[in-house]
Amino acid sequence: MIVWHMLIKETAYIWARPALMARKLRSAELRARMPGNHAKRGAAYNYNIPSKRAEERQRVELAEADYARFAMNWRTRLKSKPVENPG
């Protein structure tokens, strides 16, 4: 369902970890034999910094907890059965 909404609204996944995504994209670029950027720190460099990784992980965990609280309070309503007339 989340993917469908993202595609329809053409938005990014709001709980994504930017450094992790940058690292994955850069790895894919290198496997595709795209040119390397030697002696330049790109967006994927932040993944190598433990404090940045921990900060992103904490932000995602908080967002997940918020979503869990939201989903816990969201219940589908059952249709009530019509009351039969005893008489």
C-alpha positions, -999 to +999 in steps of 0.1 A: +000+000+000+028+024+009+045+018-025+013+025-043+008+058-026+045+068-033+040+060-070+007+078-073+019+109-055+054+107-069+070+112-035+100+097-018+098+074+011+099+098+041+115+074+065+144+065+043+179+068+057+197+093+034+233+080+040+223+044+035+204+052+003+233+072-010+256+043-003+233+018-020+230+040-051+267+046-053+273+008-051+249+003-079+266+030-100+300+014-095+286-020-105+272-004-136+308+008-143+299+045-140+329+068-136+344+071-101+347+104-083+382+101-069+393+123-041+357+137-036+334+129-007+299+122-020+267+118-001+275+081+006+304+092+028+281+099+057+274+062+060+310+058+072+304+081+102+290+061+131+273+091+147+255+099+114+243+063+110+231+063+146+213+096+142+195+083+110+186+050+127+172+068+157+151+091+135+137+060+116+130+042+149+110+072+162+090+074+130+083+037+131+071+040+167+048+069+157+034+049+129+028+019+152+009+042+176-011+055+147-019+021+134-028+007+168-055+034+172-069+029+137-095+002+137-119-008+110-155-005+120-177-035+117-211-031+102-237-035+129-263-061+124-299-049+122-319-055+154-346-081+148-381-072+160-392-099+184-429-092+179 
